[in-house]
Amino acid sequence: MQFAIALFAPPHAPSSRRALRFAQAALAGGHKIVRLFFYQDGVHSASGNVVSAQDELDICAEWRDLVRQQHLDGVVCIAAALRRGILNDQEAQRYQRHGANLDASWELSGLGQLHEAAQTVDRLVCFGGP
């Protein structure tokens, strides 16, 4: 089965951890994840600046490692990211900000990427939505 996963919740929310565990289980079960799409406060999970307490799961690092190790298409909604201060190098230059904080594993793109993924997969699974 092919999945697209949309995450709407910030990294400290329980639904973010559930989304990560779902993605890991789907891949372990032989399924394919066509796209991870982080939207609304979910964009914070793609930040390279989030620091977790030493005794807590570093959910941002876990997402980053999953995207890298599994060669997943990790997309962060550009509009939601910009509103929350999540920038890649190009956007940091464009808006004259001091530095980028989007982890290199992720790509900034529009909401159309979620729509396109939803049209091509067997299931779109959303976590932390309104």
C-alpha positions as CSV (number, residue, x, y, z in Angstrom):
1,M,0.0,0.0,0.0
2,Q,1.2,3.5,-0.7
3,F,0.7,6.2,1.9
4,A,1.0,10.0,2.1
5,I,1.3,11.3,5.7
6,A,0.4,14.8,6.7
7,L,1.5,16.2,10.1
8,F,-0.3,19.2,11.5
9,A,1.0,19.1,15.1
10,P,4.2,20.4,16.7
11,P,7.0,18.0,17.7
12,H,6.1,18.0,21.4
13,A,2.5,16.9,20.7
14,P,1.6,13.2,21.1
15,S,0.2,13.1,17.5
16,S,3.7,13.9,16.2
17,R,5.1,10.8,17.9
18,R,2.2,8.7,16.7
19,A,2.8,9.9,13.1
20,L,6.4,8.9,13.4
21,R,5.6,5.5,14.8
22,F,3.0,5.0,12.1
23,A,5.5,5.9,9.3
24,Q,8.1,3.5,10.8
25,A,5.6,0.7,11.1
26,A,4.3,1.2,7.6
27,L,7.8,1.0,6.2
28,A,8.7,-2.0,8.3
29,G,5.6,-3.7,7.0
30,G,6.7,-3.3,3.4
31,H,4.5,-0.3,2.5
32,K,5.7,2.8,0.7
33,I,5.5,6.4,1.9
34,V,5.2,8.5,-1.2
35,R,5.3,11.8,0.7
36,L,5.6,13.3,4.2
37,F,3.9,16.7,4.3
38,F,4.3,18.9,7.3
39,Y,1.7,21.7,7.6
40,Q,0.6,24.2,10.2
41,D,2.6,23.7,13.5
42,G,3.9,20.4,12.1
43,V,6.5,22.5,10.2
44,H,8.4,22.9,13.5
45,S,9.4,19.2,13.3
46,A,11.6,20.0,10.3
47,S,13.5,22.8,12.1
48,G,17.2,22.2,12.8
49,N,16.9,24.4,15.8
50,V,14.5,22.5,18.0
51,V,16.3,21.2,21.1
52,S,14.8,18.4,23.1
53,A,15.5,17.7,26.8
54,Q,18.1,15.0,27.3
55,D,15.6,12.6,28.8
56,E,13.0,13.1,26.0
57,L,12.7,11.6,22.5
58,D,14.2,14.0,19.9
59,I,11.3,13.8,17.5
60,C,12.9,16.2,15.0
61,A,16.0,14.1,14.8
62,E,13.9,11.0,14.4
63,W,12.0,12.5,11.5
64,R,15.3,13.7,10.0
65,D,16.9,10.3,10.3
66,L,13.8,8.6,8.8
67,V,13.7,10.9,5.8
68,R,17.4,10.4,5.2
69,Q,17.7,6.7,5.8
70,Q,14.6,5.8,3.8
71,H,15.1,8.5,1.1
72,L,11.6,9.8,1.7
73,D,10.1,12.9,0.0
74,G,9.8,15.2,3.0
75,V,7.9,18.4,2.2
76,V,7.3,21.4,4.4
77,C,4.5,23.8,3.5
78,I,6.3,27.0,2.6
79,A,3.5,29.4,3.7
80,A,3.2,27.7,7.1
81,A,7.0,27.5,7.5
82,L,7.5,31.2,6.7
83,R,4.8,32.3,9.2
84,R,6.6,30.3,11.9
85,G,10.1,31.4,11.1
86,I,11.3,28.1,9.4
87,L,13.5,29.1,6.5
88,N,15.9,27.4,4.1
89,D,19.0,29.3,2.8
90,Q,17.1,30.7,-0.2
91,E,14.2,32.1,1.9
92,A,16.6,33.5,4.6
93,Q,18.4,35.5,1.9
94,R,15.1,36.5,0.2
95,Y,13.7,37.9,3.4
96,Q,17.1,39.1,4.7
97,R,17.1,37.0,7.8
98,H,20.2,36.0,9.7
99,G,20.1,32.3,9.0
100,A,18.3,29.3,7.8
101,N,16.9,26.7,10.2
102,L,15.2,24.2,7.9
103,D,17.0,20.9,8.1
104,A,18.6,19.9,4.8
105,S,16.5,16.7,4.6
106,W,13.3,18.7,3.9
107,E,12.1,20.7,0.9
108,L,9.9,23.8,1.1
109,S,7.0,23.7,-1.3
110,G,3.4,24.6,-1.6
111,L,0.1,22.9,-0.5
112,G,-0.3,21.6,-4.0
113,Q,2.3,18.9,-3.1
114,L,-0.2,17.5,-0.5
115,H,-3.0,17.6,-3.0
116,E,-0.9,15.8,-5.6
117,A,0.2,13.1,-3.2
118,A,-3.4,12.6,-2.1
119,Q,-4.4,11.9,-5.7
120,T,-1.7,9.3,-6.2
121,V,-1.7,7.2,-3.0
122,D,-3.9,4.6,-1.6
123,R,-4.3,6.4,1.7
124,L,-3.7,9.9,3.0
125,V,-3.2,9.7,6.8
126,C,-3.3,12.9,8.8
127,F,-2.1,13.4,12.3
128,G,-2.9,16.3,14.6
129,G,-5.4,18.0,12.4
130,P,-8.0,20.4,13.5
